[in-house]
Amino acid sequence: MDTTVQTTIGNQRKVVTPLPGPKSTELHARRQKVVSAGLTNGFPVYIDRAEGAILVDVDGNHLLDLGSGIAVTSIGHAVPALINAVSEQVAAFTHTCFMVTPYEAYIHVCEELAALTPGDHAKTSALFNSGAEAVENAVKIARLATGRPAVIVVDHAYHGRTNLTMALTAKNMPYKDRFGPFAPEIYRVPTSYPYRDGLSGPEAAARAIAEIEGSVGAHNVAAIVIEPIQGEGGFIVPAEGFLPALSAWTTANGALFIADEIQSGFCRTGKWFAVDHEGVIPDIVTTAKGLAGGMPLAGVTGRAEIMNQVHEGGLGGTYGGNPVAAVAALATIATMREQNLAARAEHIGDVAFAALRALQQDSPIIGDVRGRGAMIAMEFVEPGTTTPNAAAAKAIVSYCNQQGVIAISCGTYGNVVRLLPPLVITDEQLADGLEVLSAAVRSLR
């Protein structure tokens, strides 16, 4: 596959100053005076422009992006088709509110979501601004459609930062601590975490279902909300059979299966959606992140007979499905199709997993290498144990960053390093990033 990227800034990582450089340091001082300290302070290099898989900071350093803005810029940076679509739409009009005076792009995005999400049943969608908004509205719809209050989520889940989605999210710090009280009727059950529980998918599902039936009651459950591959929780891929068993249980018991595909959707895992790997057909799918190439857009797509039960005016928002974001989504989806980025993600995974599993053989701090496609992670532990090693993950991210490679940590225990490269990353760039990551791991042995 030809992955040549036409660029005006070059395709190679290049560090020309200590990181962060002097201009970034100056900007960071300005930030500390006026930006809330409540925002995460990750790697304070300030970006000036970007193309493909390369970020250029204000000091002229060329950084290799293995984070994609947390799985957002999957088609890469500065994609001409997206730039042209957004520019033309901005020149035409930037906003009218779809609920007041509608426009075609919103409808077109919903048509694409109906075609791409799993299942050939009739589907309708509503568009929002963020993943948290999408999840919150999916829960609203499920409760209205079923007439039931209880929502089931799993250990290590992350679903957002609004009040309801904080209740759905598992990890306390930094997402939930002292922000309560939270929305009620949320119930958490064990998930499938093969590295730590050793259970087969059906065994893990039976454990979760027994907890639901015993502690909540099947007749009270509106929906199970689950990430097919957990994101912030540590890129946990459930054992085969876990998701189909939960989906079958919801169907048998009049509840809904809501797939939170916000981080795992849109070709990221080697298929359009992560549930596609096991043929699961959700009742509702939530999307965001990779949907619109960096513009804020999210979707709730579900069975028409469910979605259309909501009374007129029950869904919406001033900016949801903004026309500029909508045309960005259409350009993003077209790019994914034209470049077959699902296949590209699968190739990225083949290369990365081979390299990282080889590294694991002589790196006792690597407890697990996992993921699908271009959703890749290593879990770090104390050698000879499964005790989480957050210090190692932090040191590895820092090492990579100092070498001009953007990597991100995650996980309930803070001990996972995740890679989310743009799906247009070249083989040469990927090899370079993996070499730096390997050096970071070896520096701790």
N, C-alpha and C positions, 0 to 999 in steps of 0.2 A: 504494500500500500504506500503510495506517495504521500509523505507527510511534510513536504517542503512548505515552509511558511514564507511568504513574501513579506519582508520587513524593512523598515527604515532605521531600526535601532540595533539590528543584529540578533542572532539566535543564541549567543553564548553568555554565560554567567561571567561577570567581571566586577571585581571588588577593587575600587580605586582609593578608598579612604577607610580608616577604621569605622566599624559599624556600631552605633549610628555615627554618621558624619557630622561635621560642624553645622550645616544648615538644618539637618534633622534635629540636632541637639537644641538649636535655637527655637525651632518650631515646638519642640516638646516643652520647653520652658514656657512658651506662650500658652500652650494647651493647659498646663498645670494651673494657670491663673484663672482660666475661664471655662474649662470643661469639667463637668462633674467627675469627682474621683471614683464614682460608682461604676464607671465604664472600665472594662478590662484594659490593662496596660500591658500589651503583649510585647512585640518587638518594635520599638519606637523609631523605625525608619519611615520617613514620610514620602509617599509616592507622587511622582510628577506625571508619569505617563506609562503606558504598557502596551505591548503587542504580543500576540501569541501566548507563550508561556513565560515571557520576560517582563519583569517590573523594573522601571528605572526610577530611582529615588532622586530627591532634590539635590543630592551631592554627586549625581552621575554614576552611582553604582548600579550595575545590572544584576538583578536578583532572579533566581530561578524559582518560579511560583509552583510549589507543590501543594498549595492549599485552595486555589481557585476561589478565594473569598468565602471559604467554607462551602465548597461544592456549588457555587453560583455561576462562575464564568467557565462553564464546561466547554463551551465552543471557543474559548480563548479570549484574549483581549483585543480590542480594536478590529473587530470583524467587519469588513466593508459592508456586507449585506445588512448587518444590524445598524451600523452608523448611518447608512443611507435611509433605512426605514424610519429611524428615529428622527433624523434631520428633516425629512419630508413631512412627518407628522407634526413636529414642532412648528414648522412653517405654516401648516394648515390650521391646526388648533390644538391646544394643550389640554383642555378640559371643558366638559359641559355637564358632567355627572350623568352616567348612563340611565339613572332612574328619572331624570328630568327630560333630557333630550338625547336619545340614544344614538349609537353609531355602529357601523358595520364591523369594525375590528373586534369588538367585544364578542359579537355573535360568532365570528370566524374562529376566535380562540376556543370558544365553547364547542364548536364543531370539531376542532382538532382534538380537544380533550376527550370528546365522545368517541372519536375514532381510535385514539391511541391507548386509552386506559383499558384494562383487561375486560374481556367479555363482549359479546355481540348484542347484548340487550339494549333497549332504549335508555339513553342517559341524558340528564341535563346537568348544568353546572351553574355556579355562582362564583364570581371573581372578587378577590379581596387584595389586601396589600402585603400581608406577611404570612408566614407559616402558622404563627400562633393564632392569627385571625381565622385562618382556614380550619384549624383543629377546633377552635371554639365554636365556630358555626356548624361544623360537622356534628359536634355533640348536641347542639341545639336541635338540629334536624332529626337526629336519632331519637332524642327524647320525645319530640313532638310526634314523630311517625309511629313510635311504638307505644306511647303513653306510659312509659316506664321511666323511673328515675336513675337507676344505678348504672354507673359507667365503670368498666373494668380496665385497668392498666397493669403493667408488669414492672417487676424490679428493673432498675437501671434505665428506665424510660426517660426520654426528654421530649417534651411537646411544646415548650414555649415559656414565656415570662408574663403573660397576662394572669389575672387572678385564677381563672379556671384552669388555664394550662399549667400554671405553677402547681396546682393541686394534682394534675396529671403527671407532672414531672417528679422523678424519684429523688434526685440528689438535693440535699439541703443547701450546702454551701457550694457556690455562691448564689444559687438560683432562688432559694426560698427563705433563707434564714431571716427571721423576724419580720417577714412581710405579710404574715397571716392576720386574721383568720382566712382560710381558703374556702373555696366552693365545696359544698357537701356532696354526699352520695358518690364519692370516688373510692374505689376499692382496688387494692394492689395485691397481685398474686405473683408467685414465682414464675420466672421466664425460663427459657432454654439457654443455658450458658455452657456449651459442651466442654470448654477447657476447665471449668470449675465444678460442674455438677456431674459430668460423666454419664448423663442420661441420654437415651435415644430420644428422638423427637416425640414418638407416641408416649413414652414414659413421662417426659416433661409435660406434655399436654395433659395427660391424665392427672398429674399432680396439680396443675393449675385449675383444671375443671373441678376436681374434688374440692378445692378451696372455694371456688365460686359457688358451687352448689351447697356446700356446707355453711358458708359464712354470709352469703348474699341471697341465694335462692335464684334459680334460673328464671323464674317468672317475674323477677324484679329487674332483670338486666336489659337495659336499652342497647348497649353496644360494648364490644371489646375494641379498644383503640390500641393499636400496636404498630411499631416500626418494624417492617420486615427484616431490616438490618438496623440495629440500634446505632445511632449516631454519637451524640455526646456521651452516651453510656459506655462507649468503648468499642464501637464497630463489631458488636457481638452478632455473629451469624447463627441463628438457631439451628439445632439439629434437624436434619431432613425429616419431614413429617409433622413437625410441631405446628407450623402455620396451617396446613390443610386440616389438621385435627381440630384446631380452634375454630376455623371457618365452618367446618361441618357442624360443630356444636352450636354455633350461633344460628345456623339455618334450622337445625332441628328444634331449637328452643325459642324461635321467634325474636331473637336479638339480631343486631347488625354487626358485621365485621368491617371496621374502619381501618384501612391501611394508611398509615402516615408515611407517605413516600416523599416527604419534603427534602430530605437529604439524599435518599437513595434513588430517586426517580430521574427520568430523562437521560437514559443511556449510561448512567454512572456505573452500573454493575455489570454491564455487558448485554443487558436487555433494556427495553424502554422503562420497565418498572421491576423492582426487586421481586415482587410476588410472582412475576412471570417465570422465575426459575423453577417454581413448583406448581405452576398452573393454578394458583389460587385466584379466584375472581371475587374481589371485595364488593360489598354493597355500596361503600363510599370510599373514595380515594382523595386524600389531601395532597396538594402539590404546591411548590414555591421554588425557592433557590434556583435550580437549573432551568426553570421554565422560561425565563425572560432575559437571560444573558447579562444580568446585572441590574436590570430595572426592577423596581418593587412590584411584584405581582404574585398572587397566589390563587389557587382554585380549589373548590370543593365540587367533585364530580361523583354522581351517584345514580342509582337506578331511578328512572323517571318517576315511577310510582311512589318512591320515597321522597325524592326532592320536591315533587310537585304538591305534596300535602301541605307544605308551608303556605300560610295565608299571604296574600299580596302585602308587601311592605315588611314582612317578617325577616327578610334578608336584605342586606345592602350596606351602604357606607358611601360617604361622599367621594372618596378617591378610588374605590374598588373597581378594577378593570379600566383604569385610566387609559386613554387612547394611546399615549406614548408608550406605556408599558405593554399594551396589547400588541402593537405592531412589532415591538421588540420580541415578544414571545413568538409571533408568527415567523419572524426572521430567524430566530433561534431554532425553532422546530424544523424549518426548511433546511437550515445548515446541517442539523443533525442527520436528516434524511439524506441529503445530497452527498455528505461525506461519510455516511455509514458509521457514525461515531459510536454506535453500540458495539460494532465489531472492533473498532479501534480501542474501546475500553477493555474489551476482552483480551486484546493483544497486550495492552499495557499491564493487565493483571498477570498474564502468562510470564512476561519478562520479570516483573517485580517480585512475584511470589517465588520464582525460581531462584532469584538472587538472594532474597531475604531468608528463604528456608535453608539455603546453603550457608548463609551467615549464622543462622541459628545453631547449626551443627557444632560450631566451636565457640559459641557465645552463651554461656550458662545464664546470663541475665535475661535472655529472651525466652519467656515462658511459652508464648504462642505467636504464630503468624497467621493472620486470618483476613477475611474480607471476600469480596467478589469484584471482578473487573478492576476498575480504577478507584475502588473504595477499599483501601489497603491499610492494615494496621499491624503493629507489633505490641504485644503486652510484655512489660518488663517486671521481673520478679527478683527476689533475693536468690542467689545461686543455690540450686539444690532444693528449692522450696517453691510453693505457689504464693508466698507472701508478697504482696504488691510492693514494687520498688518505684515510687513516684520520683525519688531523687534521680534515678537513672534516666527516666523519661525527660525530666526537666533539663538535665545536663545534655542530653542528646539533641533536644530542640535548640538549646543555646548554641551548641557546637555548630549545628547546621546553619543557624541564622548568621553566626559570625563568618561563615564561609559563603554567605550570600545565597543560601537555600532556605526557602520558607517552608517550615514544617510546623505542625500544630499538635499539641497534646490533647488528650481527652480521657474519658473513663471515670467511673464512679470513684475509683481510688487514685485518679490522677497519674496512672502508670502506663498509659497507652500513647504511642505516637502514631498519628494517622497521616496518610498521604491521600490527597485529593487533587491530583494534577489535572490541568486542563486536558481534555480528550484530544486536543491537537498537539500535545507535546511531541516533539520529534524523538526518534529512537536515541539520537545522540544526547539530547537534553535529559532524557530519562536515565540513560546510563550514567551521565555526569551526576545527577541527583542521587542515584543509588550508591555511587562511589563515595560521595560525601557522607551519606547516611551510614554506610558501612564503616567508614573511618571513624565516625562519631561513636558507633557502638564499640569498635575495637579499642578506642581510647579509654574505655572504662573497664576493660578486662584485666 
